[in-house]
C-alpha cells in the first residue's frame, strides 16, 4: 500500500527564492543574521529530497 504524505512549505522571500531557484550545483549563501538561510536551504533540501535527489547539508562549526 503506497504512503501519501502532503508537505506544505513556506513561500520563500525574494532573496531566498534567488538561491533556491539558482541552477548551480553547489550553493554558498552569504547573508547576515536572520537572513533566511536555514529556512531557504530547508525548502531547497526538501524539494530535492521529494524529487528523489540525495541531499547533503553542511555548515562550519563554531571552532573555526
N, C-alpha and C positions, 0 to 999 in steps of 0.2 A: 504494500500500500504506500503510494508516494506521500511525502510530507510536504504540505504547502505552508509557507511562512510569509506573512506580509511584513515588509520592512519599510518604515516611514523615516526618511532622512530629512534633516533640516534643509532649508533653502540657503545655499551659501551666499554671503555678501559678495559684492563685485571683486574685491581683492582675492577672496578665496576662490571664486569661480575662475579667475585668471590662471591660478596654478593648477586647479583641478582639471580644467579643460586643456591645459598645455599638452602637446603631443610628445614632449621629450621623455626619454626613458627614465632618467634619474632626475629627481627634483630636489632642489635646495631652496628653502624658503627663508629669506632674511626678513624678519619682522620683529617688532618690539613686543613688550608685554601686552597681553590681551589683543593680539593681532589676529586671532582666529586660526593659528597654526594647527593646534591639536584637533579642533573640530573639522577644519578643512581637510587635513590628512586622514581623519577618520572617515569622512564622507568618501574620499578618494579610495581608501582601502576597502571599505565595504562594497562600493560599486564594483571594484576589480574582483574582489572575492566572490561576489554573487555571479559574476561573469565566468568564473572558473579559473581565474588567474591566481598564482601564488603571490603572497604579499609579505614583504619584509618591512618592518617599521623599526628604525634605529635612530638613537639620539646619543649625543655625547653625555658623559657622566659629569657630576659636579667637580670631581677631582681634576679635570682638565683645566 
